[in-house]
């Protein structure tokens, strides 16, 4: 392969794997830096023979990062966690990890760097997730001023952890919780649109040094998203408002359960803090959007039916909702 080399950190995750596929489709050579290459072999068939390579790298070890960056024309950092996972902490993974990758990429002469953050990233936030995302943005810009920041709203798609999570809950429980009354607003963005935006940012000179906030064509409340999901899977469930103080207690219990190996907490206190703020594209401050990348976003209504089949009462044999 003779195309330019894009090094992707976090390329085996939900957004990462779709980004790797899109990069390969556009002719890039792709090196995916992952902790456990043997668990990321599924990425290789996304490109031509030899187009996608896997490289062992751990953000805690600078030498492994530097090795992954050898010969890079562009770098994409998608590394992130939604909650504490064993020894992995937000500060180490999201802030320190991004800072180290950007520092070493800058020292290697890389100027084309995309940092995938999130809407709500703020170094002064009371949410550890949002704060470390904001601190990561600052650290990346200090190392590489030309870096592009991508901030998506909640990302949906076949392997998402939002609709799939609540649809699975709806199969087992007669009620679903509306944290804070379900009034928090979201602007869901399809994972393929995020991947497109990342790839477009790499090839557009005007994207250098800019911040892009990505959202879909419509804003929904948390309650509206659950209602949409329930309609699609053909199940009726009670949506019960849960005040934030009670949700925080549930989050504490979830964190305690999450201490056990291989157990993902259903809710954490930090996620409750995030739900106190709307997650929609900003309207000022010089922030760019999908329009600036000439990307037309997909709607939730068009994509959600393509992966909700397993949660319907009779699966693929269920009648589609009107």
PyMOL commands that set and color helices and strands:
alter all, ss='L'
color gray80, all
select helices_A, chain A and resi 14-25+37-39+41-46+62-69+90-107+128-143+163-172+180-182+191-203+205-207+222-233+244-258+269-274+290-293+300-306+309-311+315-317
alter helices_A, ss='H'
color red, helices_A
select strands_A, chain A and resi 5-9+29-34+52-56+74-77+113-116+148-152+155-156+175-179+185-186+189-190+211-214+220-221+238-242
alter strands_A, ss='S'
color yellow, strands_A
deselect
rebuild
show_as cartoon
